[in-house]
Amino acid sequence: MSQEQKKQARRKPQKSTRQTVPDASQNAEKKRSTLRRTRGSGGKTAAQVIVSIALVGVVGYACYQMYQSFTPIEQELDTGTLSVMSATENTEPATEATVYENISVENTQVYAGNLILVNNDYGYTENNTDEITSIYSYKTDHEVTSYYVSGSEIGLRLEPLEALTEMLDDFYVATGHDDIIILSGYRTNEQQQELYDEDLEQTGLDYSERVSVPGYSEHETGYALDVSIYQDGYVMDYDSTGDYDWIDQNCAKYGYILRYTEEKTDVTGIQAEEWHYRYVGESHATYIMDNDLCLEEYITLLENYTSDNHLKITNWDGEVYEVYYVPADTSADTTYVLVPSNQSYTISGNNVDGFIVTVDTGEIQTYEEASSEDDADDAEDDTTDDAEEGTAIADEADSAEDDAQAEPEA
């Protein structure tokens, strides 16, 4: 062998660059191998996996459609409801319940407040005199020109004074009269004694028929006043007729009542005084005037209404009040009075034996409600009239039957 042939024999053979094409039997074997790897340990085929994925998709879509069909609560909350309901169901707002609590009130307060009853049987116990305000000073400070006052010493408690001014301002607007004059208001016990003694001296009697006994006069309370007419420098008699009848017809709107009338003389023990007005507060004045009562009758009436049974009063402006009586606890120095903790209220003594609670319910009676109540009252009156008429007819029939039986037979 030549030297060149030996070199070529020692060289490594070169790899072929041609790709080997497998035959059909090799391809089949590869597919079977791939299929075995796809089945894995669970033994599922690729087709089964695909079917499972499809089922999951179908179920998910169905759940999504069901969710879309529901009405979320949040959407209903936007419309003001608290749960899923139609717009016509239970749309009335809930009424806040009244919450009551006991408060301790000094028994001395039985003798204080705008509802104290002072007459020949119940004397006045002086209290809170710092509330007395000069009418003249008040008129000057507030530039009031709708009425006069006869002296700078005449005063009232501030609450009735403000109400009086509002009433006489409106009286002037309604009638053009600015000639009402306040002749008398608050009196001290000493001033009342002087008036009483003067009357005895003038009449020669042992007792006065025109001036209350000192200590038993409403003027000592600071809630009462006398009016007259002042024209051309003269004070003239006041009888609340003509244009001045406006005051009697409207005084309750400002908390005042005509205290002494001819019809109630036997109850009040005081002769009629058309010039004497007493402040009791709007709701009470409205009820007293509407029901033709005097203050004595009203105080007695209120004792029928307790903390469990309120007297409901609709004020002239439709505002609804509830009133009830709480007897004073005579075994202690204080009385526990039940009052609403979430409503406005006032407490007044009655100067007799207890307290009167007046609650502002915050409610307003509508015209329709008032008309319904009037219709109900009219129906009740008609029923009563019909019953009385029926009784009268029955009595007549019984009488006729008796007459017929008394007649001799022919």
Buried (B, 14 or more C-beta within 10 A) or exposed (E): EEEEEEEEEEEEEEEEEEEEEEEEEEEEEEEEEEEEEEEEEEEEEEEEEEEEEEEEEEEEEEEEEEEEEEEEEEEBEEEEBEEEEEEEEEEEEEEEEEEEEEEEBEBEBBBBBBBBBBBEEBBBBEBEEEBBBBBBEBBEEEEBEBBBBBEEBBBBBEBBBBBBBBBBBBBBEEBEBBBBBBBBBBBBBEBBBBBBEEBBEEEEEEEBEEBBEBBBBBBBBBBBBBBBBBEEEEEEEBEBEEEBEBBBEBBBBBBBBBBBBEEBEEBBBBEBBBBBBBBBBBBBBBBBBEEEBBBBBBBBBBBEBBBEEBBBBBBBEEBBBBBBBBBBBEEEEBBEBBBBEEBEBBBBBBBBBBBBBBBBBEBEBEEEBEEEEEEEEEEEEEEEEEEEEEEEEEEEEEEEEEEEEEEEEE
